């Protein structure tokens, strides 16, 4: 069984930074090195929205307009694939549960991602 496990969430003041991580575990974990991966987020009362995506070889990255220039997605295709999201200049509206996902392409649609983590809470305070 393959799992995606997020970590790094927490409470941070506006303007601060956080780095989220997502690790692929299980016997098929190394196979995630050949999948596109992405971050999505869901704020209370809102639909899940795209944040950023990265191709399996890191050549292609994509960002939502709301985070462009503040967030950076990266990955490490080592023995166990890891996905990261460096979040700088955090705003109140970045408060959400952040999910990592894996799929066949760098789509902005959550329907294109077959594998999902359980999420990690990010709360930005004023």
Buried (B, 14 or more C-beta within 10 A) or exposed (E): EEBBEBEBBEEBEBEBEBBBBBBBBEEEBBEBBEBBBBBBBBBEEEEBBBBBBBBBEEEEBBBBEBBEEBBBBBBBBEEBBBBBBBBBEBBEEBBBBBBBBBBEBBBBEBEBBEBBBEBBEBBBEE
